[in-house]
């Protein structure tokens, strides 16, 4: 490996493995594949077996897939292993960044989870962080360094062969997703868009729709959201749109 070069370091999990392989291929960088194990008590173990002395920097790809806590620990251990090897420039590429939904205190006694996670990542040695469509853009301010929040929906529509026509509407399942819907409409030339109004019980988590700013009758609807955990919100929005006369989802 040439001195002063950058490498891509593949994280734990299937998503991280696939993404890191594609990133290394596109950037024409060497891919480092650490060893991931569990101790008998389920503690995480990482080892970078390759010689990475004198490299300029590393892009660690660690998507926060289930269980998110394990992904977080592995990302911290990878950073520490790189620092131990003398790597000072370490960037985290987290295609999916977990813990962003708890971005403020909803009930007394709660933490701001994303703040705690960003502080942990910063202190573990990451100098910069990139992710794909975090829950709220401002949560990245808790990270101590440069950040990048990538907007994927225009690319996803193009890859899926979906385009906006006169009978197309773009719908956010709640007002929180309206900014990304507005941006997607602007970038794709869609003139009709809006959002559904929902209510969520803070204790039970139950969600229900109460009204809408769009009329889906006879329209092809594109539903855009940032996080899908159980699929409940998307399913509820889709059901409402079909009941109100949407043609295709």
C-alpha positions in Angstrom: 0.0 0.0 0.0 1.4 3.4 -1.0 2.2 5.9 1.7 0.0 8.9 2.0 -2.9 7.1 0.3 -6.5 6.8 1.6 -8.3 3.6 2.2 -11.9 2.5 2.7 -12.6 0.5 5.8 -15.6 -1.8 5.7 -17.7 -1.8 8.8 -19.8 -4.5 10.4 -22.9 -5.9 8.8 -24.2 -6.7 5.4 -25.2 -3.1 4.4 -21.8 -1.8 5.5 -20.0 -4.5 3.5 -21.9 -3.9 0.3 -21.6 -0.1 0.6 -17.9 -0.1 1.4 -17.2 -2.4 -1.6 -19.0 -0.1 -4.0 -17.4 3.0 -2.5 -13.9 1.6 -2.7 -14.5 0.5 -6.3 -15.9 3.9 -7.4 -13.1 5.9 -5.6 -10.5 3.4 -6.7 -9.2 3.0 -3.2 -8.0 0.0 -1.4 -10.6 -1.7 0.8 -9.6 -2.8 4.3 -11.8 -5.5 5.8 -11.5 -5.8 9.6 -12.2 -8.9 11.6 -15.4 -8.7 13.7 -16.0 -11.1 16.5 -17.9 -11.4 19.8 -16.4 -12.4 23.1 -18.4 -15.0 25.0 -20.2 -12.3 27.0 -21.2 -10.6 23.7 -18.7 -7.8 23.9 -17.6 -6.6 20.4 -14.1 -7.3 19.1 -12.4 -5.7 16.1 -9.0 -6.3 14.6 -7.4 -4.7 11.5 -5.0 -7.3 10.3 -3.6 -5.4 7.3 -0.5 -3.1 7.6 -1.9 0.4 7.4 1.1 2.3 8.7 1.8 5.6 6.9 -1.6 5.8 5.2 -3.0 9.4 4.8 -6.5 8.7 6.0 -9.4 6.2 6.2 -13.1 6.4 5.3 -14.9 4.1 7.6 -18.2 2.8 6.2 -20.5 1.8 9.1 -24.2 1.8 8.6 -26.1 1.8 11.9 -28.1 -1.4 11.1 -29.7 -3.5 13.7 -28.8 -3.7 16.5 -27.9 -0.1 16.3 -26.0 -0.2 19.6 -23.7 -2.9 18.1 -23.0 -0.8 15.0 -22.2 2.2 17.2 -19.7 0.2 19.3 -18.0 -1.2 16.3 -17.7 2.3 14.7 -16.0 3.5 17.9 -13.7 0.5 18.1 -12.7 0.8 14.4 -11.8 4.5 15.0 -9.7 3.5 18.0 -7.9 0.8 16.1 -7.1 3.2 13.3 -5.8 5.8 15.7 -3.7 3.1 17.5 -2.1 2.4 14.1 -1.2 6.0 13.6 -4.1 7.1 11.3 -5.1 10.7 12.1 -7.5 11.5 9.3 -10.6 9.3 9.9 -14.0 10.0 8.2 -17.2 8.1 9.0 -19.6 7.3 6.2 -22.8 6.2 7.9 -25.4 5.4 5.1 -28.0 5.1 7.8 -27.4 7.1 11.0 -29.3 5.8 14.0 -30.4 7.6 17.1 -31.5 10.7 15.2 -35.2 10.5 15.9 -34.6 11.4 19.6 -33.4 14.9 18.7 -35.0 16.7 21.7 -36.6 15.9 25.0 -40.2 14.8 24.5 -40.9 13.6 28.1 -39.1 14.6 31.3 -36.1 12.5 32.1 -35.2 11.7 28.5 -31.7 12.3 26.9 -31.1 13.9 23.6 -29.8 10.6 22.1 -28.4 12.0 18.9 -26.3 14.5 20.8 -24.8 11.8 23.0 -24.0 9.7 19.9 -22.5 12.5 18.0 -20.3 13.4 21.0 -19.2 9.8 21.3 -18.3 9.6 17.6 -16.4 13.0 17.7 -14.4 12.0 20.8 -13.5 8.5 19.3 -11.5 10.2 16.6 -13.7 10.9 13.6 -12.8 14.2 11.9 -15.7 14.3 9.5 -19.1 12.6 9.1 -21.3 11.9 6.1 -24.7 10.3 6.0 -27.7 9.8 3.7 -30.8 11.7 4.7 -30.6 12.1 8.5 -33.9 12.6 10.3 -33.3 16.3 10.8 -30.4 18.1 9.2 -29.6 20.2 12.3 -28.8 17.1 14.4 -25.4 17.0 12.6 -24.4 20.2 14.5 -23.8 18.1 17.5 -20.8 16.5 15.7 -17.5 18.3 16.3 -16.3 18.6 12.7 -17.5 18.9 9.0 -20.6 17.0 8.1 -22.5 16.1 4.9 -26.1 15.1 4.7 -26.8 13.6 1.2 -30.2 14.0 -0.5 -30.9 10.7 -2.3 -34.5 10.9 -3.6 -33.9 12.5 -7.0 -31.3 9.8 -7.7 -33.7 7.1 -6.5 -36.5 8.3 -8.7 -34.2 8.4 -11.7 -32.9 4.9 -11.0 -36.4 3.6 -10.5 -37.5 5.1 -13.8 -40.1 7.3 -12.1 -40.9 10.8 -13.4 -43.3 13.6 -12.6 -46.2 14.3 -14.9 -49.4 16.4 -14.7 -51.1 13.6 -12.7 -48.3 13.1 -10.2 -48.2 14.3 -6.6 -45.4 14.0 -4.1 -46.6 13.5 -0.6 -44.9 13.7 2.8 -46.5 11.5 5.5 -46.1 14.4 8.0 -45.1 18.0 8.0 -41.6 17.1 9.2 -40.9 15.6 5.8 -42.3 18.6 3.8 -38.8 20.2 3.2 -37.5 17.1 1.5 -40.7 16.9 -0.6 -40.4 20.5 -1.6 -36.8 19.9 -2.7 -37.7 16.8 -4.6 -40.5 18.6 -6.4 -38.1 21.5 -7.3 -35.4 19.2 -8.6 -37.8 17.0 -10.6 -40.2 19.7 -11.9 -43.2 18.3 -10.0 -45.7 21.1 -9.4 -48.1 19.3 -7.0 -47.0 18.3 -3.6 -48.1 18.5 0.1 -48.2 16.6 3.3 -50.5 14.6 5.6 -51.2 15.7 9.1 -50.7 13.0 11.7 -50.9 12.7 15.5 -48.6 10.4 17.5 -49.3 9.2 21.1 -46.0 9.9 22.9 -46.5 7.0 25.2 -47.9 4.2 23.0 -46.4 5.5 19.7 -49.8 5.0 18.0 -50.1 7.2 14.8 -53.3 8.4 13.1 -54.0 10.7 10.2 -56.3 13.7 10.9 -56.2 15.7 7.7 -54.3 16.5 4.5 -53.1 19.4 2.4 -53.3 17.4 -0.9 -56.1 16.0 -3.0 -54.9 12.6 -4.4 -58.0 11.8 -6.5 -56.9 10.4 -9.8 -53.3 11.1 -9.1 -50.1 9.0 -9.1 -48.7 9.5 -5.6 -45.0 9.4 -4.6 -44.6 9.1 -0.8 -41.3 10.4 0.6 -40.1 9.8 4.1 -36.7 9.5 5.7 -36.9 6.7 8.3 -38.8 3.5 7.9 -38.6 1.3 11.0 -41.8 -0.8 11.1 -43.4 0.6 7.9 -46.4 1.7 9.9 -46.4 5.4 8.9 -45.8 4.6 5.2 -48.5 2.0 5.3 -51.0 4.4 7.0 -50.2 7.1 4.5 -50.6 4.7 1.5 -53.9 3.4 2.8 -55.2 7.0 3.2 -54.1 8.0 -0.3 -55.7 4.9 -1.9 -58.9 5.5 0.1 -59.0 9.1 -1.1 -58.7 8.1 -4.7 -55.0 7.9 -5.6 -54.4 5.8 -8.7 -50.9 4.4 -8.2 -48.4 4.5 -5.2 
